[in-house]
Amino acid sequence: MRLALHAEWTKMRTVASPLWLLLGTVAATVALSTVATSVVNCTASGCGGDTTKLTLMGVYLGQALVTILAVLIISGEYSTGMIRITLTTVPRRATAFAAKAITLTGVVAVGGTVAVLGSVLAGRLILPDLGDQTLSLSDGPTLRAVFGTVLYLILIGLLSLGVATAVRDSATSIGVVLGLLYIVPIVSQTISDPDWQRLLEKIAPMSAGLAIQATTDLGSLPISPWAGLGVTAGWAAAALLAGGLLLRIRDA
């Protein structure tokens, strides 16, 4: 495993695209959060709504770049044929797959942390000082939202890795994951039956997972914050299991 991790890290740091995608994740997340925060109307009594969730809105865009990064980690090897070299060097396919997942987790954790903390910092700098402590990391709900958002980005990366391993095509894999993230919530809004709409919001990986960002009116959420993140973790685990099994039984 140590040698497999070293190999994956070497591939990650010696190719330009992962670095640019990671930097793009940070830039896109902070930029969208900054724009969303700058247009909010604040009064002497406060800014209203869930300020913490507003400052973390950039994740809606940043997760797309995390998806692309995770997909290219393995689908890029299939397109170039390098996967044969990888599996020859590390014959135990479960070890090779785990090394990719661990390396991806570490990279997304670092980039996600920078992006999320940058978004919160931008919110603190932009919003007027009204004595509102909701953007302080010493506040329990805010800390949970920040930490949970980083975990959410990691889970989206692992979900994308699993799908890409199963599909083995970059464009198709990216389309499948982005469809799960963005199209399912849109479809849920077109359903007139509130029970079915609420059910879709509970089981969709994005709408459920991003419940972790909520810090106010938790009782009105379709699913509780940690339970919602658990749903996203379930999607990631299922994708990794499917990808890992197919990797073991198929030819390179």
C-alpha positions in Angstrom: 0.0 0.0 0.0 2.8 2.4 0.8 4.3 2.0 -2.7 0.9 2.3 -4.3 0.2 5.5 -2.4 3.6 6.9 -3.5 2.9 6.0 -7.1 -0.5 7.7 -7.0 0.8 10.8 -5.3 3.6 11.0 -7.9 1.1 10.8 -10.8 -1.1 13.4 -9.1 1.7 16.0 -8.5 3.5 15.5 -11.8 0.5 16.1 -14.0 -0.7 19.7 -14.5 -4.5 19.1 -14.7 -5.1 18.0 -11.0 -3.4 21.1 -9.7 -5.3 23.4 -12.0 -8.6 21.7 -11.2 -7.8 22.0 -7.5 -7.0 25.7 -7.8 -10.1 26.1 -9.9 -12.2 24.5 -7.2 -10.9 27.0 -4.6 -11.3 29.9 -6.9 -14.8 29.0 -8.1 -16.0 28.2 -4.6 -14.7 31.4 -3.1 -15.8 33.6 -6.0 -19.4 32.4 -6.1 -19.6 32.6 -2.3 -18.3 36.2 -2.5 -20.8 37.2 -5.1 -23.7 35.6 -3.2 -22.7 37.3 0.1 -22.1 40.7 -1.6 -25.7 41.0 -2.9 -27.4 40.2 0.4 -29.3 43.1 2.0 -28.4 43.7 5.7 -30.2 46.0 8.1 -29.5 47.1 11.6 -31.1 44.0 13.0 -29.1 41.6 10.9 -28.8 40.1 7.4 -31.7 37.6 7.8 -31.8 34.0 6.6 -29.0 31.5 7.1 -25.9 33.6 6.8 -23.5 30.6 7.1 -25.3 28.6 4.4 -25.2 31.7 2.2 -21.4 32.1 2.5 -20.9 28.4 1.6 -23.0 28.7 -1.6 -19.9 28.5 -3.7 -19.8 24.7 -3.1 -22.6 24.4 -5.7 -20.0 25.3 -8.3 -16.8 24.0 -6.7 -18.2 20.4 -6.5 -18.3 20.3 -10.4 -14.6 20.7 -10.5 -14.0 18.2 -7.8 -16.1 15.8 -9.9 -13.9 16.4 -13.0 -10.7 15.9 -10.9 -11.9 12.6 -9.5 -13.1 11.3 -12.8 -9.8 12.1 -14.6 -7.7 10.3 -12.0 -8.8 6.9 -13.3 -10.6 7.5 -16.6 -7.6 9.4 -17.9 -5.6 6.2 -17.4 -8.1 4.2 -19.4 -8.1 6.6 -22.3 -4.3 6.5 -22.5 -3.8 2.9 -21.7 -1.7 3.7 -18.7 -4.1 1.6 -16.5 -2.3 -1.5 -17.8 0.9 -0.2 -16.4 -0.7 0.7 -13.1 -2.2 -2.8 -12.7 1.0 -4.4 -13.7 2.9 -2.4 -11.1 0.3 -3.0 -8.4 -1.2 -6.4 -9.3 -3.7 -6.3 -6.4 -6.4 -4.3 -7.9 -8.1 -3.5 -4.6 -4.8 -2.0 -3.4 -4.5 0.1 -6.5 -8.1 1.3 -6.2 -7.8 2.1 -2.5 -4.6 4.0 -3.1 -6.4 6.2 -5.7 -9.3 6.8 -3.2 -6.9 7.7 -0.4 -4.9 10.0 -2.5 -8.0 11.7 -3.8 -9.4 12.1 -0.3 -6.2 13.8 0.9 -6.1 16.2 -2.1 -9.8 17.2 -1.9 -9.6 17.6 1.8 -6.8 20.1 1.5 -8.4 22.0 -1.4 -11.9 21.8 0.1 -10.7 23.2 3.4 -9.0 26.1 1.7 -12.1 26.8 -0.4 -14.5 26.6 2.5 -12.5 28.7 4.9 -11.9 31.2 2.2 -15.6 31.5 1.6 -16.3 32.0 5.3 -13.5 34.6 5.5 -15.0 36.5 2.5 -18.3 36.5 4.2 -16.9 38.0 7.4 -15.1 40.7 5.4 -18.1 41.6 3.2 -21.0 41.5 5.7 -21.3 44.4 8.1 -20.4 43.9 11.7 -23.8 43.8 13.3 -22.8 41.8 16.3 -23.8 38.6 14.5 -21.6 35.7 15.6 -23.0 33.1 13.1 -19.9 33.3 11.0 -17.5 32.5 13.9 -15.9 29.1 13.9 -16.4 29.1 17.7 -20.1 28.8 17.0 -21.1 25.1 17.0 -23.6 25.1 14.1 -21.2 27.1 11.9 -18.3 24.8 12.7 -20.5 21.8 11.9 -21.4 23.4 8.6 -17.8 24.2 7.7 -16.5 20.8 8.6 -19.4 19.0 7.0 -19.0 20.9 3.8 -15.4 19.7 3.5 -16.6 16.2 4.1 -19.3 16.6 1.5 -16.7 17.6 -1.1 -14.6 14.5 -0.3 -17.7 12.3 -0.6 -18.5 13.8 -4.0 -15.0 13.1 -5.1 -15.2 9.5 -4.0 -18.6 9.1 -5.7 -17.1 10.4 -8.9 -14.2 8.1 -8.6 -16.5 5.1 -8.2 -18.6 6.0 -11.1 -15.6 6.7 -13.4 -14.1 3.3 -12.5 -17.3 1.6 -13.4 -18.0 3.5 -16.6 -14.3 4.0 -17.8 -15.2 7.0 -20.0 -14.5 10.6 -18.9 -17.4 12.4 -20.6 -20.0 9.8 -19.6 -18.8 9.6 -16.0 -18.8 13.4 -15.6 -22.3 13.5 -17.2 -23.6 10.8 -14.8 -22.3 12.5 -11.7 -23.3 16.0 -12.6 -26.8 14.7 -13.6 -27.1 13.2 -10.1 -26.0 16.4 -8.5 -27.9 19.0 -10.5 -30.7 17.4 -12.5 -32.3 15.4 -9.7 -33.0 18.5 -7.5 -34.4 20.3 -10.5 -36.7 17.4 -11.2 -37.9 17.4 -7.6 -39.0 21.0 -7.9 -41.3 20.1 -10.8 -43.2 17.5 -8.9 -46.5 18.8 -7.5 -46.9 16.1 -4.8 -45.1 17.5 -1.7 -44.4 14.0 -0.3 -42.6 12.8 -3.4 -40.8 16.1 -3.7 -39.6 15.8 -0.1 -38.6 12.2 -0.7 -36.4 13.1 -3.7 -34.8 15.8 -1.6 -34.0 13.3 1.1 -32.4 10.8 -1.3 -30.6 13.0 -3.8 -26.9 13.2 -3.0 -26.6 17.0 -3.3 -29.8 18.2 -1.7 -29.4 15.7 1.2 -25.7 16.2 1.7 -25.8 20.0 1.6 -28.3 20.0 4.5 -25.1 19.9 6.6 -24.7 23.6 5.8 -28.0 24.7 7.5 -27.7 26.4 10.8 -31.2 27.8 11.2 -34.7 26.4 11.0 -33.4 22.8 11.1 -36.9 21.5 11.8 -38.1 22.6 8.3 -35.4 20.6 6.5 -36.4 17.4 4.6 -33.6 15.6 6.4 -31.4 16.5 9.3 -27.8 17.7 8.6 -25.8 14.6 9.6 -28.4 12.2 8.2 -28.3 14.1 4.9 -24.5 13.8 4.8 -24.9 10.1 5.6 -27.1 9.8 2.4 -24.3 11.2 0.3 -21.9 8.8 2.0 -24.2 6.0 1.0 -24.1 7.1 -2.6 -20.3 7.3 -2.5 -19.9 3.9 -0.8 -22.3 2.3 -3.4 -20.3 3.8 -6.3 -17.0 2.8 -4.8 -18.2 -0.8 -4.3 -19.6 -1.0 -7.8 -16.4 0.4 -9.3 -14.1 -1.8 -7.2 -16.0 -4.9 -8.1 -16.0 -4.1 -11.8 -12.3 -3.3 -11.6 -11.6 -6.8 -10.2 -13.6 -8.8 -12.7 -13.0 -6.9 -15.9 -9.9 -6.8 -18.1 -7.8 -3.6 -18.0 
